[in-house]
Amino acid sequence: MKQTQKDPLSSMKEAMAAKQFDKAAAIGAKIVRTHPKNIELQLMTSVAELQGSLPRRAFPRLAKLAQTVSVTDRHIGMVLQNLIAFARATGDYQSVIALAEKLHRQHRSQPLYAEYLATVIVEHEKRISIAPTYSPDTLRAVGLLESIPETFTRFYQSQLALAQLYVHVEMADKALALYEKLVASHPDDMNLRHMQISAQALTGQVDPAVCNSLDLIENHNETNTQPYLVVAFLRPHVMPEKAVPFLEATYNDPSQFVMHRYNAAFALARTAEVRQDFETAFSWYEKGHAAHRAVRPFDRAQEELEIERISALSRADHARMSAVSQDNVRADLGKDDDPQAPRPIFIVGLPRSGTTLTERIVGAHSDVHPAGEAGDFARAVGEVVGWGTIADQMERIDGKAARAIRKKYLAAMAGYAPQAKMVANKTPANFLRIGQIRKVFPDAPIVHCQRYALATCLSIYTTPFANPMRFADNLQDLADYYRGYESIMAAFAETDDNGQIFDLSYEDLVSDPETVAPRLLAHCGLDWQADCLEFYRSRQAAKTASLMQVRRPINSESVDKWHRFEPFIGPLAALSGGDDDNGKSSRNRIRAA
């Protein structure tokens, strides 16, 4: 009787099914020795290695496959995707990029490798910094995607990636034009429509963003919550009646993706707010934050320890630097600076404290380029002293590191605008990095934007950020985080002997811009230009939650908006300085240190 021959891969498949990946990898590596040309076996073995405890073993196998498997082979896509999986598992993007570069050089006529190289570059850049940074590699990725011909089988997918990349690098006109072209050819691709709406909203194209959102809601039975959120916050008065029951059902469905529930709650909150039903509105804001908090908890104690460490390090650095000549320190740090390169301005503060308005005023000056919320300083620090907490990094910045960080950052600023005299970086969270900034740029102006505590906190709480802030998901956490912000700014104020930090009151700025704005510019070393108060005429994209405000003249409409929620603020009430405070409580507490 003829015996059934056992599948030589059965034991490997059994190990994979049982999630015994190291065992499966060992079995696969053994079988591969006698079946080296079996591509599926090689791939299965590499997958087991990537899933197991030794993912680096997969790279030589996958690299060899990438160079030997034909571009027309059905396995090539899986090989390339597994190489990206290797980079994600190990953090070794450089090896994959080097291989992708080699493949692209060897196969110039094959657009697959141009697309692949661009894909790996972009993913690596985003892994380094979520915030946009100046990077020649990213610009190269743009060029690679632009070079792909229409005959390429993945042309549409490459164009989608290009459109998203245009938005990321703030090539707004190219992004909008490409989205319009893609939608015209693929009007039923809802994912594409959503990306177009996001791009329009981010680049200030409010009317098109709202019109396209309404079209999806009213004519396409839209089930994604993003278009509803766009309408709710940009044109709430035109929200269709059927939106409310849909959004309520979406939020109440626990199987929904958390960001859909978050968006639904915020859209309902804003809709109720417009109806002047502030109690219902606040309730929906609370529900939205609760949904987000359930999947992204916030460690308040750890955050408080980090702020205490940064404050202590700032005081220690101040005590140490008080014994040396500051002129000599500045001269040593700047001795290798390119005198023609732009100088930095840092605009910091909590979100919703007026940083966007401040950058628009400063950036309207003819000598200044506004870089927006650029992550270049954090990136330069990480690349020089390594990644980790801000306090850990601060401890590692000695004189040599400071010079290296300075060189990297100034090179990035020159990349943004080589002809500008100054480049403004408006990254609110850099208030946590003031200690680092002073060690690297003791000669750079720092503008600290402040706004009345309750107005700031409630604006944070009621704003649907693209990346919601975990400290804002609970009112007590938000109040405590604000106190931590005051504490750390008090430490920086206490050690600001040279007046490097300019405290800018949002309330003072909007009530008397003709007086306050010239002082702001003077602190930055800039002469007064009347155009700085006409910043709203600029076409530059405002990639910020404040995109509507920066496209209008300075006004005080939002100064007292927080009062509508005063009965519901709970722990935030303790941040108030009383009825006669006039927004000065936080400033007084910080400067009283």
VEXDREN-2710 file (C-alpha; in Angstrom, 1 decimal):
% VEXDREN-2710
k/r/px/py/pz
1/MET/0.0/0.0/0.0
2/LYS/1.4/3.4/-1.0
3/GLN/2.0/5.7/2.0
4/THR/1.0/9.3/1.9
5/GLN/4.1/11.5/1.8
6/LYS/4.2/14.0/4.6
7/ASP/4.4/17.7/3.8
8/PRO/8.0/18.7/4.7
9/LEU/6.6/22.1/5.9
10/SER/3.9/20.7/8.1
11/SER/6.0/20.9/11.3
12/MET/6.9/24.5/10.5
13/LYS/3.3/25.4/9.8
14/GLU/2.3/23.8/13.1
15/ALA/4.8/25.8/15.0
16/MET/3.7/29.0/13.2
17/ALA/0.1/28.2/14.1
18/ALA/1.1/27.8/17.7
19/LYS/3.0/31.1/17.6
20/GLN/6.2/29.2/18.3
21/PHE/8.1/31.5/15.9
22/ASP/11.7/30.7/17.0
23/LYS/11.0/27.0/16.5
24/ALA/9.4/27.6/13.1
25/ALA/12.4/29.8/12.1
26/ALA/14.8/27.0/13.0
27/ILE/12.9/24.4/11.1
28/GLY/12.7/26.8/8.1
29/ALA/16.4/27.6/8.2
30/LYS/17.2/23.9/8.1
31/ILE/14.9/23.0/5.2
32/VAL/16.1/26.0/3.2
33/ARG/19.6/24.5/3.0
34/THR/18.2/21.7/0.8
35/HIS/15.6/23.9/-1.0
36/PRO/17.4/27.3/-1.5
37/LYS/15.4/28.2/-4.5
38/ASN/12.0/27.8/-2.9
39/ILE/10.9/31.5/-2.6
40/GLU/7.8/30.7/-0.5
41/LEU/9.9/28.7/2.0
42/GLN/12.4/31.6/2.2
43/LEU/9.6/34.0/2.8
44/MET/7.9/31.8/5.4
45/THR/11.2/31.5/7.2
46/SER/11.8/35.2/7.2
47/VAL/8.3/35.9/8.6
48/ALA/9.0/33.4/11.4
49/GLU/12.3/35.2/12.1
50/LEU/10.6/38.6/12.1
51/GLN/7.9/37.4/14.5
52/GLY/10.4/35.6/16.8
53/SER/13.2/36.8/19.1
54/LEU/15.9/37.2/16.4
55/PRO/14.4/39.4/13.7
56/ARG/17.8/40.5/12.4
57/ARG/18.4/37.1/11.0
58/ALA/15.7/37.8/8.4
59/PHE/17.5/40.7/6.7
60/PRO/20.3/38.7/4.8
61/ARG/17.6/36.3/3.5
62/LEU/15.2/39.1/2.4
63/ALA/18.0/41.2/0.9
64/LYS/19.2/38.3/-1.2
65/LEU/15.6/37.6/-2.4
66/ALA/15.1/41.3/-3.2
67/GLN/18.1/41.2/-5.5
68/THR/17.3/37.9/-7.2
69/VAL/13.5/37.8/-7.5
70/SER/12.4/39.3/-10.7
71/VAL/10.3/42.5/-10.6
72/THR/7.6/40.6/-12.5
73/ASP/7.5/37.7/-10.0
74/ARG/4.4/37.6/-7.9
75/HIS/6.5/37.3/-4.7
76/ILE/8.4/40.6/-5.1
77/GLY/5.8/42.7/-3.3
78/MET/5.9/40.4/-0.3
79/VAL/9.7/40.4/-0.2
80/LEU/9.7/44.2/-0.2
81/GLN/7.0/44.5/2.4
82/ASN/8.8/42.0/4.7
83/LEU/11.9/44.3/4.5
84/ILE/9.8/47.1/5.8
85/ALA/8.5/44.8/8.5
86/PHE/12.2/44.2/9.4
87/ALA/12.9/47.9/9.7
88/ARG/9.8/48.4/11.9
89/ALA/10.8/45.5/14.1
90/THR/14.5/46.5/14.5
91/GLY/14.5/50.2/13.9
92/ASP/17.2/49.6/11.2
93/TYR/15.8/51.7/8.4
94/GLN/19.2/52.6/7.1
95/SER/20.0/49.0/6.0
96/VAL/16.7/48.9/4.1
97/ILE/17.1/52.3/2.6
98/ALA/20.6/51.4/1.4
99/LEU/19.3/48.2/-0.2
100/ALA/16.4/50.2/-1.8
101/GLU/18.9/52.7/-3.1
102/LYS/20.9/49.8/-4.7
103/LEU/17.8/48.3/-6.3
104/HIS/16.8/51.7/-7.7
105/ARG/20.2/52.3/-9.2
106/GLN/20.3/48.8/-10.8
107/HIS/16.8/49.1/-12.1
108/ARG/16.3/52.7/-13.1
109/SER/13.6/51.8/-15.7
110/GLN/11.5/50.0/-13.1
111/PRO/9.2/52.5/-11.2
112/LEU/8.5/49.8/-8.5
113/TYR/11.9/50.5/-7.0
114/ALA/11.5/54.3/-7.2
115/GLU/8.2/54.0/-5.4
116/TYR/9.6/51.6/-2.8
117/LEU/12.6/53.8/-2.0
118/ALA/10.3/56.8/-1.5
119/THR/8.0/54.7/0.7
120/VAL/10.9/53.6/3.0
121/ILE/12.4/57.1/3.2
122/VAL/9.0/58.7/4.2
123/GLU/8.3/56.0/6.8
124/HIS/11.8/56.5/8.3
125/GLU/11.4/60.3/8.4
126/LYS/8.0/60.0/10.1
127/ARG/9.5/57.5/12.6
128/ILE/12.2/60.1/13.5
129/SER/9.7/62.9/13.9
130/ILE/5.9/63.0/13.7
131/ALA/6.2/66.8/13.3
132/PRO/7.5/68.0/9.9
133/THR/11.2/68.6/9.7
134/TYR/13.5/69.9/6.9
135/SER/15.0/66.8/5.2
136/PRO/16.6/66.5/1.8
137/ASP/15.6/62.9/2.0
138/THR/12.0/63.8/2.1
139/LEU/12.3/66.1/-0.8
140/ARG/14.1/63.3/-2.7
141/ALA/11.1/61.1/-2.0
142/VAL/8.9/63.8/-3.5
143/GLY/11.0/63.7/-6.7
144/LEU/11.0/59.9/-6.8
145/LEU/7.2/59.8/-6.7
146/GLU/6.9/62.6/-9.2
147/SER/9.0/60.6/-11.6
148/ILE/6.7/57.6/-11.8
149/PRO/5.0/57.2/-15.2
150/GLU/1.3/56.7/-15.7
151/THR/2.0/53.3/-17.2
152/PHE/3.1/51.9/-13.8
153/THR/0.6/49.4/-12.5
154/ARG/0.6/51.1/-9.1
155/PHE/0.5/54.6/-10.5
156/TYR/-2.7/55.5/-8.6
157/GLN/-1.3/54.4/-5.3
158/SER/1.9/56.3/-5.9
159/GLN/-0.1/59.4/-6.6
160/LEU/-2.0/59.0/-3.4
161/ALA/1.2/58.8/-1.5
162/LEU/2.6/61.8/-3.4
163/ALA/-0.5/63.9/-2.5
164/GLN/-0.1/63.1/1.2
165/LEU/3.6/63.9/1.0
166/TYR/2.8/67.3/-0.6
167/VAL/0.6/68.2/2.4
168/HIS/3.3/67.0/4.8
169/VAL/6.0/69.2/3.3
170/GLU/3.5/72.1/2.9
171/MET/3.4/72.1/-0.9
172/ALA/-0.2/73.1/-0.6
173/ASP/-0.9/74.2/-4.2
174/LYS/0.5/70.9/-5.6
175/ALA/-1.4/68.8/-3.0
176/LEU/-4.7/70.4/-3.8
177/ALA/-4.3/70.2/-7.5
178/LEU/-3.3/66.6/-7.4
179/TYR/-6.2/65.7/-5.1
180/GLU/-8.6/67.4/-7.5
181/LYS/-7.2/65.4/-10.4
182/LEU/-7.3/62.1/-8.5
183/VAL/-10.9/62.7/-7.4
184/ALA/-12.0/63.5/-10.9
185/SER/-10.7/60.1/-12.1
186/HIS/-11.8/58.1/-9.0
187/PRO/-14.9/59.9/-7.6
188/ASP/-16.1/56.8/-5.7
189/ASP/-12.9/56.3/-3.7
190/MET/-14.1/57.4/-0.3
191/ASN/-10.6/57.2/1.3
192/LEU/-9.3/59.6/-1.4
193/ARG/-12.2/61.9/-0.7
194/HIS/-11.5/62.0/3.0
195/MET/-7.8/62.7/2.3
196/GLN/-8.8/65.6/0.0
197/ILE/-11.1/67.1/2.7
198/SER/-8.3/66.9/5.3
199/ALA/-5.9/68.6/3.0
200/GLN/-8.4/71.4/2.2
201/ALA/-9.1/72.0/5.9
202/LEU/-5.4/72.0/6.8
203/THR/-4.5/74.5/4.0
204/GLY/-7.3/76.9/4.8
205/GLN/-9.6/75.9/1.9
206/VAL/-12.6/76.1/4.2
207/ASP/-15.4/76.4/1.7
208/PRO/-14.2/73.4/-0.5
209/ALA/-13.6/71.3/2.6
210/VAL/-17.2/72.0/3.9
211/CYS/-18.8/71.5/0.5
212/ASN/-17.1/68.2/-0.1
213/SER/-17.9/67.0/3.4
214/LEU/-21.6/67.9/2.9
215/ASP/-21.6/66.1/-0.4
216/LEU/-20.4/62.9/1.3
217/ILE/-22.9/63.2/4.1
218/GLU/-25.9/64.1/2.0
219/ASN/-25.3/62.1/-1.2
220/HIS/-23.1/59.2/-0.3
221/ASN/-24.5/57.9/3.0
222/GLU/-21.1/58.8/4.7
223/THR/-20.2/56.5/7.6
224/ASN/-16.8/58.0/8.3
225/THR/-17.0/60.6/11.0
226/GLN/-14.3/62.9/9.7
227/PRO/-16.6/64.9/7.3
228/TYR/-19.1/65.5/10.1
229/LEU/-16.3/66.8/12.3
230/VAL/-15.1/69.2/9.5
231/VAL/-18.6/70.6/9.1
232/ALA/-19.1/70.9/12.9
233/PHE/-16.0/73.0/13.5
234/LEU/-15.8/75.0/10.2
235/ARG/-19.5/75.6/9.3
236/PRO/-21.6/74.2/12.2
237/HIS/-24.8/76.0/11.2
238/VAL/-25.1/73.9/8.0
239/MET/-24.9/70.5/9.6
240/PRO/-27.6/68.3/8.2
241/GLU/-30.4/67.2/10.6
242/LYS/-29.7/63.5/10.0
243/ALA/-26.2/63.9/11.3
244/VAL/-27.2/63.9/15.0
245/PRO/-28.8/60.5/15.2
246/PHE/-26.0/59.0/13.1
247/LEU/-23.3/60.5/15.3
248/GLU/-25.1/59.4/18.5
249/ALA/-25.3/55.8/17.2
250/THR/-21.7/55.9/16.2
251/TYR/-20.5/57.0/19.6
252/ASN/-22.8/54.5/21.4
253/ASP/-21.4/51.6/19.4
254/PRO/-18.4/50.2/21.3
255/SER/-17.2/48.2/18.3
256/GLN/-16.4/51.5/16.4
257/PHE/-12.8/52.6/16.0
258/VAL/-12.0/54.8/18.9
259/MET/-11.2/57.9/16.8
260/HIS/-14.7/57.6/15.1
261/ARG/-16.3/57.6/18.5
262/TYR/-14.0/60.6/19.5
263/ASN/-14.9/62.5/16.3
264/ALA/-18.6/61.7/16.7
265/ALA/-18.6/63.1/20.3
266/PHE/-16.8/66.2/19.4
267/ALA/-19.0/66.9/16.4
268/LEU/-22.1/66.5/18.6
269/ALA/-20.5/68.7/21.2
270/ARG/-19.9/71.5/18.7
271/THR/-23.4/71.1/17.3
272/ALA/-24.9/71.5/20.8
273/GLU/-22.6/74.4/21.5
274/VAL/-23.9/76.3/18.5
275/ARG/-27.4/75.7/19.8
276/GLN/-26.3/77.4/23.0
277/ASP/-26.9/74.1/24.9
278/PHE/-23.6/74.3/26.8
279/GLU/-24.4/71.6/29.3
280/THR/-25.1/69.0/26.6
281/ALA/-22.1/70.2/24.7
282/PHE/-19.7/69.8/27.6
283/SER/-21.2/66.4/28.3
284/TRP/-20.3/65.3/24.8
285/TYR/-16.8/66.7/25.1
286/GLU/-16.4/64.6/28.3
287/LYS/-17.6/61.5/26.4
288/GLY/-15.2/62.1/23.6
289/HIS/-12.2/62.4/25.9
290/ALA/-13.4/59.3/27.9
291/ALA/-13.3/57.2/24.7
292/HIS/-9.8/58.4/23.9
293/ARG/-8.6/57.9/27.4
294/ALA/-9.7/54.3/27.5
295/VAL/-7.2/53.4/24.8
296/ARG/-4.5/56.0/25.5
297/PRO/-4.1/56.4/29.3
298/PHE/-2.0/59.2/30.8
299/ASP/0.6/58.7/33.5
300/ARG/0.2/61.9/35.5
301/ALA/2.8/60.9/38.2
302/GLN/5.5/60.2/35.5
303/GLU/4.8/63.5/33.8
304/GLU/5.1/65.4/37.2
305/LEU/8.5/63.7/37.9
306/GLU/9.7/64.6/34.4
307/ILE/8.8/68.3/35.0
308/GLU/10.5/68.3/38.4
309/ARG/13.7/66.8/36.8
310/ILE/13.7/69.4/34.0
311/SER/13.2/72.2/36.5
312/ALA/16.0/70.9/38.8
313/LEU/18.4/70.5/35.9
314/SER/17.6/74.1/34.7
315/ARG/18.5/75.4/38.1
316/ALA/21.6/73.3/38.3
317/ASP/22.7/74.5/34.8
318/HIS/22.1/78.1/35.8
319/ALA/24.2/77.7/39.0
320/ARG/27.0/76.2/36.9
321/MET/26.9/78.7/34.1
322/SER/26.8/81.7/36.6
323/ALA/30.5/81.0/37.3
324/VAL/31.6/81.4/33.7
325/SER/31.5/84.3/31.2
326/GLN/28.3/84.1/29.1
327/ASP/30.0/86.1/26.3
328/ASN/32.6/83.4/26.1
329/VAL/30.0/80.6/26.1
330/ARG/28.1/82.3/23.3
331/ALA/31.3/82.9/21.3
332/ASP/32.4/79.3/21.6
333/LEU/29.0/77.9/20.6
334/GLY/28.7/80.3/17.6
335/LYS/32.3/80.2/16.3
336/ASP/31.5/77.9/13.4
337/ASP/28.2/79.4/12.5
338/ASP/27.6/80.5/8.9
339/PRO/27.1/84.3/9.2
340/GLN/24.8/84.2/6.2
341/ALA/22.5/81.4/7.6
342/PRO/19.2/82.4/9.2
343/ARG/19.0/82.7/13.0
344/PRO/16.4/80.9/15.1
345/ILE/13.4/82.3/16.9
346/PHE/11.5/79.9/19.3
347/ILE/7.8/80.4/20.0
348/VAL/6.6/78.2/22.8
349/GLY/3.7/77.8/25.2
350/LEU/0.8/75.5/25.8
351/PRO/-1.5/74.7/22.8
352/ARG/-4.2/77.3/22.3
353/SER/-2.2/80.0/24.0
354/GLY/-1.7/82.2/21.0
355/THR/1.4/80.6/19.5
356/THR/-0.1/80.5/16.0
357/LEU/-1.1/84.2/16.1
358/THR/2.3/85.1/17.4
359/GLU/4.1/83.2/14.6
360/ARG/1.9/84.8/12.0
361/ILE/2.8/88.3/13.3
362/VAL/6.5/87.6/13.5
363/GLY/6.4/85.6/10.2
364/ALA/4.9/88.5/8.3
365/HIS/8.2/90.4/8.8
366/SER/10.2/90.6/5.6
367/ASP/13.3/89.1/7.3
368/VAL/11.5/86.1/8.8
369/HIS/10.4/82.7/7.5
370/PRO/7.6/81.1/9.6
371/ALA/8.4/77.3/9.7
372/GLY/5.3/76.4/11.6
373/GLU/5.3/73.5/14.1
374/ALA/8.7/72.1/13.0
375/GLY/10.2/69.2/14.8
376/ASP/13.8/70.0/13.8
377/PHE/15.1/71.0/17.2
378/ALA/13.9/67.8/18.9
379/ARG/15.2/65.8/15.9
380/ALA/18.7/67.5/16.1
381/VAL/18.9/66.8/19.9
382/GLY/17.9/63.1/19.4
383/GLU/20.3/62.5/16.6
384/VAL/23.2/64.0/18.6
385/VAL/22.6/62.7/22.2
386/GLY/20.2/59.9/21.6
387/TRP/16.5/59.5/22.2
388/GLY/14.7/59.3/25.5
389/THR/13.0/61.7/27.9
390/ILE/13.7/65.4/27.6
391/ALA/15.4/65.4/31.0
392/ASP/17.7/62.5/30.0
393/GLN/18.6/64.3/26.9
394/MET/19.2/67.6/28.8
395/GLU/21.7/65.8/31.0
396/ARG/23.7/64.6/28.0
397/ILE/24.1/68.0/26.3
398/ASP/27.7/69.1/27.0
399/GLY/29.6/71.7/25.1
400/LYS/30.5/69.3/22.2
401/ALA/26.9/68.1/21.9
402/ALA/25.6/71.6/22.0
403/ARG/27.8/72.6/19.1
404/ALA/26.7/69.6/17.1
405/ILE/23.0/70.2/17.8
406/ARG/23.4/73.8/16.9
407/LYS/25.1/73.0/13.6
408/LYS/22.3/70.5/12.6
409/TYR/19.5/72.9/13.6
410/LEU/21.0/75.9/11.7
411/ALA/21.4/73.7/8.6
412/ALA/17.7/72.8/8.8
413/MET/16.7/76.4/9.1
414/ALA/18.8/77.3/6.1
415/GLY/17.1/74.5/4.3
416/TYR/13.7/76.1/4.9
417/ALA/14.7/79.6/3.8
418/PRO/18.3/80.2/2.9
419/GLN/17.7/83.9/2.1
420/ALA/15.8/84.7/5.3
421/LYS/17.6/86.4/8.2
422/MET/15.5/84.5/10.8
423/VAL/13.3/81.4/10.9
424/ALA/10.5/81.1/13.5
425/ASN/9.7/77.7/15.0
426/LYS/6.3/77.6/16.5
427/THR/6.2/74.3/18.4
428/PRO/4.2/74.8/21.6
429/ALA/5.7/71.7/23.3
430/ASN/9.1/73.2/23.1
431/PHE/8.4/75.0/26.4
432/LEU/9.6/71.7/27.9
433/ARG/12.8/72.1/25.9
434/ILE/13.7/75.6/27.0
435/GLY/16.5/74.2/29.1
436/GLN/17.9/72.4/26.1
437/ILE/17.4/75.5/23.9
438/ARG/19.4/77.7/26.3
439/LYS/22.3/75.3/26.3
440/VAL/22.4/75.3/22.5
441/PHE/21.2/78.8/21.6
442/PRO/21.7/81.1/24.6
443/ASP/21.6/83.9/22.0
444/ALA/18.2/83.0/20.4
445/PRO/15.0/84.9/21.3
446/ILE/12.4/82.8/23.0
447/VAL/8.8/84.0/23.0
448/HIS/6.6/82.4/25.7
449/CYS/2.9/82.8/24.8
450/GLN/0.5/82.9/27.7
451/ARG/-3.2/83.1/28.0
452/TYR/-5.6/83.1/30.9
453/ALA/-5.5/79.6/32.5
454/LEU/-9.2/78.7/32.1
455/ALA/-9.3/80.0/28.6
456/THR/-6.3/78.0/27.6
457/CYS/-7.4/74.8/29.3
458/LEU/-11.0/74.9/28.0
459/SER/-9.8/75.6/24.5
460/ILE/-7.5/72.6/24.7
461/TYR/-10.4/70.5/26.1
462/THR/-12.8/71.5/23.4
463/THR/-10.5/71.3/20.4
464/PRO/-10.4/68.1/18.3
465/PHE/-6.7/67.9/17.7
466/ALA/-5.5/65.5/15.0
467/ASN/-3.4/63.9/17.7
468/PRO/-5.5/64.3/20.9
469/MET/-3.5/65.2/24.0
470/ARG/-3.6/62.6/26.6
471/PHE/-3.2/65.0/29.5
472/ALA/-6.5/66.7/28.4
473/ASP/-8.7/63.6/28.6
474/ASN/-9.5/64.2/32.2
475/LEU/-10.2/67.6/33.8
476/GLN/-8.1/66.8/36.9
477/ASP/-5.2/65.7/34.8
478/LEU/-5.6/68.8/32.7
479/ALA/-5.6/71.1/35.8
480/ASP/-2.5/69.3/37.2
481/TYR/-0.7/69.5/33.8
482/TYR/-1.3/73.2/33.7
483/ARG/0.2/73.6/37.2
484/GLY/3.2/71.6/36.0
485/TYR/3.5/74.0/33.1
486/GLU/3.4/76.9/35.5
487/SER/6.0/75.2/37.7
488/ILE/8.5/74.6/34.9
489/MET/8.0/78.0/33.4
490/ALA/8.7/79.5/36.9
491/ALA/12.0/77.6/37.0
492/PHE/12.9/78.9/33.6
493/ALA/11.9/82.5/34.6
494/GLU/13.9/82.2/37.8
495/THR/17.0/81.4/35.8
496/ASP/16.5/83.8/32.9
497/ASP/19.2/86.3/33.9
498/ASN/19.7/87.6/30.4
499/GLY/16.1/88.2/29.5
500/GLN/16.1/85.6/26.8
501/ILE/12.4/84.8/27.4
502/PHE/9.7/87.3/26.4
503/ASP/6.4/86.7/28.1
504/LEU/3.6/87.5/25.7
505/SER/0.1/87.8/27.0
506/TYR/-2.5/86.8/24.4
507/GLU/-5.1/89.1/26.1
508/ASP/-2.7/92.1/25.9
509/LEU/-1.8/91.3/22.3
510/VAL/-5.4/91.1/21.0
511/SER/-6.5/94.2/23.0
512/ASP/-3.6/96.4/22.1
513/PRO/-1.7/94.9/19.1
514/GLU/-0.2/98.3/18.0
515/THR/1.7/98.5/21.4
516/VAL/2.5/94.9/22.1
517/ALA/3.5/93.6/18.6
518/PRO/6.4/96.1/18.2
519/ARG/7.7/95.0/21.6
520/LEU/7.5/91.4/20.5
521/LEU/9.4/92.1/17.3
522/ALA/12.0/94.2/19.2
523/HIS/12.7/91.2/21.5
524/CYS/13.4/89.1/18.4
525/GLY/15.8/91.8/17.1
526/LEU/13.5/93.0/14.4
527/ASP/12.5/96.5/13.4
528/TRP/8.8/97.3/13.2
529/GLN/6.9/96.7/10.0
530/ALA/3.2/97.6/9.7
531/ASP/2.6/94.5/7.5
532/CYS/3.1/92.3/10.6
533/LEU/-0.4/93.2/11.7
534/GLU/-1.8/92.1/8.3
535/PHE/-0.5/88.6/8.5
536/TYR/-4.0/87.2/7.6
537/ARG/-3.3/88.2/4.0
538/SER/-0.7/85.5/3.7
539/ARG/-1.6/82.3/1.7
540/GLN/0.7/80.1/3.7
541/ALA/-0.9/77.0/5.1
542/ALA/-1.7/77.1/8.8
543/LYS/-1.3/73.5/10.0
544/THR/-2.8/74.1/13.4
545/ALA/-6.1/73.8/15.3
546/SER/-6.2/77.6/15.0
547/LEU/-6.4/77.7/11.2
548/MET/-9.6/79.8/11.1
549/GLN/-8.3/82.5/13.5
550/VAL/-5.0/83.2/11.6
551/ARG/-6.9/84.1/8.4
552/ARG/-8.7/87.0/10.0
553/PRO/-7.4/90.3/11.5
554/ILE/-6.5/90.3/15.2
555/ASN/-9.7/90.2/17.3
556/SER/-10.7/89.5/20.9
557/GLU/-13.7/87.2/20.1
558/SER/-12.2/84.2/21.8
559/VAL/-10.9/85.9/25.0
560/ASP/-14.0/85.2/27.1
561/LYS/-15.5/82.2/25.2
562/TRP/-14.5/80.0/28.1
563/HIS/-17.3/81.5/30.3
564/ARG/-19.9/79.5/28.5
565/PHE/-18.6/76.3/30.2
566/GLU/-17.8/77.8/33.6
567/PRO/-20.5/75.9/35.5
568/PHE/-19.1/72.5/34.3
569/ILE/-15.3/72.9/34.7
570/GLY/-14.9/71.1/38.1
571/PRO/-11.2/70.9/38.9
572/LEU/-10.2/73.6/36.5
573/ALA/-12.0/76.2/38.6
574/ALA/-9.1/76.2/41.1
575/LEU/-6.9/77.7/38.3
576/SER/-8.9/80.9/38.4
577/GLY/-7.5/83.9/40.3
578/GLY/-10.9/85.3/41.0
579/ASP/-13.4/87.6/39.4
580/ASP/-10.8/90.5/39.1
581/ASP/-8.0/88.3/37.8
582/ASN/-8.2/89.6/34.2
583/GLY/-6.1/86.7/33.0
584/LYS/-3.1/87.5/35.1
585/SER/-3.1/84.7/37.6
586/SER/-0.8/82.4/35.7
587/ARG/1.6/85.1/34.8
588/ASN/1.8/86.3/38.4
589/ARG/2.4/82.8/39.7
590/ILE/5.2/82.1/37.2
591/ARG/7.0/85.4/37.6
592/ALA/6.6/85.3/41.4
593/ALA/9.0/82.4/41.6
END
